[in-house]
């Protein structure tokens, strides 16, 4: 379970951007040679733009009430 989950459980909106999974994610064969720097750069740009939009948003940020359930669990989540 990731750190952001406790915020989600408390009803605090979360954003969990990252550059994607690889088949060896968090396994011994997971090394820097498998990094996709293009995806990482695009993720960083997305986060930069999102933070700017949130910082400049007038008033509180509200959760869309039409979203009734969380997205499906991560297929790579390990216990």
C-alpha positions in Angstrom: 0.0 0.0 0.0 1.3 3.5 -0.8 1.5 6.5 1.4 -1.3 8.3 -0.4 -3.9 5.7 0.6 -4.4 7.0 4.1 -5.3 10.4 2.7 -7.8 8.7 0.3 -9.4 6.8 3.2 -9.7 10.1 5.1 -11.6 11.7 2.2 -8.7 13.9 1.2 -8.3 14.2 -2.6 -5.1 12.6 -3.9 -3.2 12.5 -7.2 -0.8 9.7 -7.8 1.2 10.4 -11.0 4.1 8.2 -12.0 5.7 7.0 -15.2 4.2 3.6 -15.4 5.0 0.0 -14.4 7.4 -2.4 -15.8 7.3 -6.2 -15.4 10.2 -6.1 -12.9 8.7 -3.2 -10.8 10.0 -3.4 -7.3 11.8 -6.7 -8.0 15.6 -7.4 -7.9 15.8 -7.0 -11.7 14.3 -3.5 -11.5 17.2 -1.1 -12.4 17.8 2.3 -13.9 18.3 0.8 -17.4 14.6 0.2 -17.6 13.6 3.8 -16.8 11.6 5.5 -19.6 13.0 9.1 -19.3 10.4 10.4 -21.7 7.5 9.1 -19.6 9.2 10.5 -16.5 9.6 13.9 -18.1 6.0 13.9 -19.3 4.8 13.0 -15.8 6.9 15.7 -14.2 5.4 18.3 -16.7 1.9 17.1 -15.9 2.5 17.5 -12.2 4.0 21.0 -12.7 1.0 22.1 -14.7 -1.4 20.5 -12.2 0.2 22.2 -9.2 0.1 25.6 -11.0 -3.6 25.1 -11.8 -4.4 24.2 -8.3 -2.4 27.1 -6.8 -4.2 29.6 -9.1 -7.6 28.1 -8.6 -10.0 30.6 -6.9 -11.5 29.1 -3.8 -11.4 25.5 -2.4 -10.9 22.5 -4.6 -13.9 20.2 -4.6 -14.3 16.6 -5.4 -16.7 15.8 -8.3 -19.8 14.3 -6.6 -20.5 12.2 -9.7 -17.5 10.1 -8.9 -18.9 7.5 -6.6 -16.2 4.9 -6.4 -12.5 4.8 -6.5 -10.7 3.5 -9.6 -10.1 -0.3 -9.8 -7.2 -1.5 -7.6 -3.7 -1.4 -9.1 -3.0 -4.8 -10.7 0.6 -4.5 -9.5 -0.2 -3.8 -5.9 1.5 -6.3 -3.7 0.8 -7.2 -0.1 
